[in-house]
């Protein structure tokens, strides 16, 4: 954005692309590959849906082959998820710990203890930059 400031100087400002990291350019081929992968995934889902609709017309061998393929795909997805679990953000990590402490204090019946835990957690959050 180009404008004149109070001192009549011409100023050029650019705030970048929303969500893009500094110094990182989005590769065109990566976006194109992602689009192709999504398109292939949709086509595969459509083919599985069509196969399920026509299951009465299939032979036992065809059903077995399709069922084996689907179970292998699901097993692969599960194994990948176990090998690379989603990472928790710092906020969700502290929120979970904070919630457990508060619930423990409430169950123990100590309103005063609950207040102390809330204050301590707030202090920790400020110290951690949250």
N, C-alpha and C positions, 0 to 999 in steps of 0.2 A: 504494500500500500504506500503510495507516495502522497505527501501532504506538506504544507508549510507550517512550521511551528510558530510560537509567539515571537521569536526573534527574526522571523521572515526567512529562516533557513529551510531549504528543501530537504525533507527527511524521507528515506526509503526504509520501510519495515517489512519484514517477512517473518511470519510466525511458524512456518513449516507446514508439513502435511500432518493432519491429526492422526495420532497413533504411530507415526513413523519414528524410528530411533534416529538419533543424531549420527550422521556420518554413514548411515546404512542405506544403500540404494536397493529398491525392490527390483529384482531381476525379472525381466519380461518373460523369459523362458520358464521361470519357476511358476509364475502366475498362469501361464499357458498350460503347463504340465498339471497344475492343480485343477484347472478347469477340465482338462481331458480326463483326469482321474475321477472327478465327480460325475462326469458324463458316463464313463464306463461303469461306475458303481450303480448309477440309476438304471442303465441298460441291463446290468446283471440282476438287480432287484426285480425289474419288469419280467425278465426271463424266468426267474424263480416263481414269481406270482403266476405267470402263465402255465408253468409246469404244474403248480399246485392245483390250478383250476382244472387242468386236464388229467389229473391223477387217476381217474377211473378208467381211462383209455390206455394207461401204461402197463407194461409187463412188469413182473416181479423184478427182473434184472434191472430195468430202467429205474424203478423206484428205489432199489437197493443202491444203485450207483449215485442217484441224486441225493439220497439220504446220507450216504457216506461222505459225499462232497460237502454238504451243508454242515455236518457234524465236525468235519476237519476245519472248515472255515471258522466255526464258532470256537473250536478248541484253540486255533491260532490266535484269535482275538483275545481270548481269556489269557493265554500264555504271554502275549505281548503286554497286556494290562498288568499282569503280575510282575513282569520283568521291569516295567517302567511305570510305577504307580504315579498318579497325578500328584504334583507337589502342592503342599499347603502353603498359603501365603502367610506372612508374618502375623497379619491381623487375625486370620482365622485360628492360627496356632494359639495366640494369647487369648482370644475370645473363648476358645474351648476350655483352656485352663482356668480362666476367670469364672466361667459358668459352673465348672465343677466345684470350685472353691465356694462359690456363693451357695450353690445347692447343698453342699456339705454342711455349711454353717447354718442354713435355714433348717435342715433336718435335725441338726443338733439342738436347735431351738434357741440359739443365741442371737438376738437382734443386734446386740452391741458388737458381737464378733463379726456379724455380717457387715456392719458399718465400717469396722476396721479393715476388713478384707477389701471392701470397695475402695477405701482411701488408699490402701497399699497398692492395689492394682492400678488405680489412677496415677499414682506417683511413678510406678514402673512404666506405664504407658507413656507418660511425659518424658521420662528419662530415655526411653527407647525411641523417642521421636514419633510416636503415634498420634 
